[in-house]
Amino acid sequence: MKTYISRPKYDTRIQPYMRTELIKVLIGQRRVGKSYLLRQVRDEMAQQGGYHFIYIDKENDDFAHLVTASDLSAYIRSQAVAQAGVINCIMVDEVQEIIGFEQSIRSFAARPDFDVYITGSNSDILSGELATC
């Protein structure tokens, strides 16, 4: 477990929406700490228990094969667990790198066994269909 600088302002804003079908979106310019905050949220949630994490970092070459919404959906389905009392927590860092990501993200967010968090450096991620769901 990594030691983080406390960010109570962000913690108190995110916590009420955990385990809801709302898509939690962290946006901002590059290099302002969105990824760091996402990892911090993940580690805090892991302490609570009851989560299975599917963490996708589009800046990592391991996820270069996730190019389209179909790729994303297939990967998430392959990693998800169906276990009573466990929430699949999807965290996608730099989601705008995936073409048509909105379709996949909305689909999983609507399911009660998923909790969705995404980050993006591009304000375009909120100008499309994601902003209307």
C-alpha positions as CSV (number, residue, x, y, z in Angstrom):
1,M,0.0,0.0,0.0
2,K,1.4,3.3,-1.1
3,T,1.4,6.4,1.2
4,Y,-0.6,9.3,-0.3
5,I,-0.9,12.9,0.4
6,S,-4.4,13.4,1.9
7,R,-6.9,15.0,-0.4
8,P,-10.0,15.4,1.7
9,K,-11.7,17.7,-0.7
10,Y,-11.6,15.1,-3.5
11,D,-12.3,12.2,-1.1
12,T,-15.5,13.8,0.2
13,R,-16.7,14.6,-3.3
14,I,-16.2,11.0,-4.6
15,Q,-17.3,9.0,-1.6
16,P,-21.1,9.6,-1.9
17,Y,-21.0,8.3,-5.4
18,M,-19.2,5.0,-4.8
19,R,-21.2,1.9,-5.5
20,T,-23.7,3.8,-7.6
21,E,-24.5,3.5,-11.3
22,L,-23.1,7.0,-11.9
23,I,-19.9,7.1,-13.9
24,K,-17.3,8.9,-11.8
25,V,-15.2,11.1,-14.2
26,L,-11.9,12.7,-13.2
27,I,-10.9,15.3,-15.9
28,G,-8.1,17.8,-16.2
29,Q,-5.0,18.8,-18.0
30,R,-2.2,16.3,-18.4
31,R,0.2,15.8,-15.5
32,V,-2.1,17.3,-12.8
33,G,-2.5,14.1,-10.8
34,K,-5.7,12.4,-12.1
35,S,-4.0,9.0,-12.4
36,Y,-2.5,9.4,-8.9
37,L,-5.9,10.3,-7.5
38,L,-7.5,7.3,-9.3
39,R,-4.9,4.9,-7.7
40,Q,-5.5,6.5,-4.3
41,V,-9.2,5.9,-4.6
42,R,-8.6,2.3,-5.6
43,D,-6.3,1.7,-2.7
44,E,-8.8,3.2,-0.2
45,M,-11.6,1.1,-1.7
46,A,-9.4,-2.0,-1.4
47,Q,-9.1,-1.4,2.3
48,Q,-12.9,-1.5,2.6
49,G,-13.1,-4.9,0.8
50,G,-15.8,-6.2,-1.4
51,Y,-14.3,-4.9,-4.7
52,H,-12.7,-6.7,-7.6
53,F,-10.6,-4.1,-9.5
54,I,-10.2,-4.0,-13.3
55,Y,-7.6,-1.2,-13.7
56,I,-6.8,-0.2,-17.3
57,D,-4.0,2.3,-17.8
58,K,-4.0,3.4,-21.5
59,E,-0.5,4.9,-21.0
60,N,0.8,1.4,-20.3
61,D,1.7,-0.7,-23.4
62,D,0.0,-3.7,-21.8
63,F,-3.3,-2.1,-22.8
64,A,-2.4,-1.0,-26.3
65,H,-4.7,-3.7,-27.7
66,L,-7.8,-1.9,-26.3
67,V,-8.5,0.4,-29.2
68,T,-12.3,0.3,-29.6
69,A,-15.4,0.0,-27.4
70,S,-15.7,-3.6,-28.4
71,D,-12.1,-4.3,-27.3
72,L,-12.8,-2.6,-24.0
73,S,-16.0,-4.5,-23.4
74,A,-14.5,-7.9,-24.2
75,Y,-11.5,-7.2,-21.9
76,I,-13.7,-6.1,-19.0
77,R,-16.0,-9.2,-19.4
78,S,-12.9,-11.4,-19.4
79,Q,-11.7,-9.9,-16.1
80,A,-15.0,-9.5,-14.3
81,V,-16.0,-11.8,-11.5
82,A,-19.5,-13.0,-10.7
83,Q,-19.4,-13.4,-6.9
84,A,-22.1,-12.5,-4.4
85,G,-21.3,-9.3,-2.5
86,V,-18.4,-8.4,-4.8
87,I,-18.5,-5.2,-7.0
88,N,-16.4,-5.2,-10.1
89,C,-14.7,-1.8,-10.0
90,I,-13.7,-0.6,-13.5
91,M,-11.1,2.1,-13.6
92,V,-9.9,3.3,-16.9
93,D,-7.1,5.9,-17.0
94,E,-7.0,8.1,-20.1
95,V,-10.3,6.6,-21.5
96,Q,-10.4,9.0,-24.4
97,E,-7.7,6.9,-26.1
98,I,-10.4,4.2,-26.7
99,I,-12.6,4.9,-29.8
100,G,-16.3,4.9,-28.8
101,F,-15.6,4.2,-25.1
102,E,-18.9,5.8,-24.1
103,Q,-21.0,2.8,-25.3
104,S,-18.9,0.3,-23.3
105,I,-18.7,2.4,-20.2
106,R,-22.5,3.2,-20.1
107,S,-23.3,-0.5,-20.5
108,F,-21.2,-1.6,-17.5
109,A,-22.3,1.4,-15.4
110,A,-25.9,0.4,-15.7
111,R,-25.2,-3.0,-14.1
112,P,-25.5,-3.3,-10.3
113,D,-22.4,-5.4,-10.0
114,F,-20.1,-2.7,-11.5
115,D,-18.8,0.6,-10.3
116,V,-17.1,2.8,-13.0
117,Y,-14.4,5.4,-12.7
118,I,-12.6,7.0,-15.6
119,T,-10.0,9.7,-16.2
120,G,-9.3,11.8,-19.2
121,S,-7.1,14.7,-20.3
122,N,-9.3,15.8,-23.0
123,S,-12.5,17.8,-22.4
124,D,-14.0,16.0,-25.4
125,I,-14.8,13.1,-23.1
126,L,-17.7,15.1,-21.7
127,S,-18.8,16.7,-25.0
128,G,-20.3,13.5,-26.5
129,E,-22.8,10.9,-25.4
130,L,-21.2,10.3,-22.0
131,A,-22.4,13.8,-20.9
132,T,-26.0,13.0,-21.7
133,C,-26.3,9.7,-19.8
